[in-house]
Amino acid sequence: MIQLAQSVDTPNKLRGTEFTNISDAISAFFNIGITLAGVIFVLLFLIGGIQYLVAAGNEENTNKAKKLLVDAIVGLIIVVIAWAIGTYILQLLGIGEAGKLDLGIQ
């Protein structure tokens, strides 16, 4: 893909951040949002699982727990789709590091 816009990295960091250009900031915010959504999914899934186990046959509580589990899974699917679309759009804009989640594991 031919990129017509020029990008210049400034040696000075953006005020109050560790970023030297706006594309790094956009990529970081995108990755933080996706990571936060993943953490929320895990928490909701754990809460739903615990509620299901604690329901002890109570049909109303069991249905609430099942609904929470289904909602968490639907939310995860939406987040994965948003991640894919966001990564695609940011790569089209020339921000290649978007969507690359650094977990610090080597």
C-alpha positions as CSV (number, residue, x, y, z in Angstrom):
1,M,0.0,0.0,0.0
2,I,1.4,3.4,-1.0
3,Q,1.4,5.9,1.9
4,L,1.3,9.5,0.8
5,A,1.5,11.1,4.2
6,Q,4.9,11.6,5.9
7,S,5.5,10.8,9.5
8,V,8.2,12.4,11.5
9,D,9.1,11.1,15.0
10,T,10.1,14.0,17.2
11,P,12.8,13.4,19.7
12,N,10.7,15.1,22.3
13,K,8.0,13.0,24.0
14,L,4.4,14.2,23.9
15,R,3.7,16.2,27.0
16,G,3.0,13.9,30.0
17,T,3.4,10.6,28.0
18,E,6.1,8.3,26.8
19,F,5.0,8.6,23.2
20,T,6.9,10.4,20.5
21,N,4.1,10.5,17.9
22,I,0.3,10.3,17.9
23,S,0.2,6.9,16.2
24,D,1.9,5.3,19.2
25,A,-0.6,6.9,21.5
26,I,-3.5,5.7,19.5
27,S,-2.1,2.2,19.4
28,A,-1.5,2.2,23.1
29,F,-5.0,3.4,24.0
30,F,-6.5,0.7,21.6
31,N,-4.5,-2.0,23.2
32,I,-5.4,-0.8,26.7
33,G,-9.1,-0.8,25.8
34,I,-9.0,-4.4,24.4
35,T,-7.0,-5.6,27.5
36,L,-9.4,-4.0,29.9
37,A,-12.4,-5.6,28.1
38,G,-10.7,-9.0,28.3
39,V,-10.2,-8.6,32.1
40,I,-13.9,-7.6,32.5
41,F,-14.9,-10.7,30.6
42,V,-12.9,-12.9,32.8
43,L,-14.3,-11.3,36.0
44,L,-17.9,-11.6,34.7
45,F,-17.4,-15.2,33.6
46,L,-15.9,-16.1,37.1
47,I,-18.8,-14.3,38.9
48,G,-21.4,-16.1,36.7
49,G,-19.7,-19.4,37.3
50,I,-19.6,-18.9,41.1
51,Q,-23.3,-17.7,41.1
52,Y,-24.2,-20.9,39.1
53,L,-22.4,-23.1,41.6
54,V,-23.9,-21.3,44.6
55,A,-27.5,-21.3,43.2
56,A,-27.9,-24.8,44.6
57,G,-30.8,-25.7,42.4
58,N,-32.7,-22.5,42.9
59,E,-34.1,-22.0,39.4
60,E,-34.3,-18.2,39.5
61,N,-30.6,-17.9,40.6
62,T,-29.5,-20.5,38.2
63,N,-31.2,-18.6,35.3
64,K,-29.6,-15.3,36.4
65,A,-26.2,-17.0,36.5
66,K,-26.7,-18.6,33.0
67,K,-27.8,-15.2,31.7
68,L,-24.6,-13.6,33.1
69,L,-22.4,-16.3,31.5
70,V,-24.1,-15.9,28.1
71,D,-23.8,-12.1,28.3
72,A,-20.1,-12.4,29.1
73,I,-19.5,-14.7,26.2
74,V,-21.5,-12.4,23.8
75,G,-19.4,-9.5,25.2
76,L,-16.2,-11.4,24.5
77,I,-17.4,-12.1,20.9
78,I,-18.1,-8.4,20.4
79,V,-14.7,-7.5,21.8
80,V,-12.9,-9.9,19.5
81,I,-14.8,-8.5,16.5
82,A,-14.0,-5.0,17.6
83,W,-10.3,-5.9,18.0
84,A,-10.2,-7.4,14.5
85,I,-11.9,-4.4,12.9
86,G,-9.8,-1.9,14.9
87,T,-6.6,-3.6,14.0
88,Y,-7.5,-3.7,10.4
89,I,-8.4,0.0,10.4
90,L,-5.3,1.0,12.2
91,Q,-3.1,-1.0,9.9
92,L,-4.8,0.7,6.9
93,L,-3.9,4.0,8.5
94,G,-0.3,2.9,8.8
95,I,-0.2,2.2,12.6
96,G,1.3,-1.2,12.5
97,E,1.7,-2.0,16.2
98,A,-2.0,-1.7,17.0
99,G,-3.6,-4.9,18.1
100,K,-0.3,-6.4,19.2
101,L,-0.8,-7.1,22.8
102,D,2.5,-7.3,24.8
103,L,1.9,-9.6,27.7
104,G,5.5,-9.5,28.8
105,I,5.9,-13.3,28.4
106,Q,9.0,-14.5,26.6
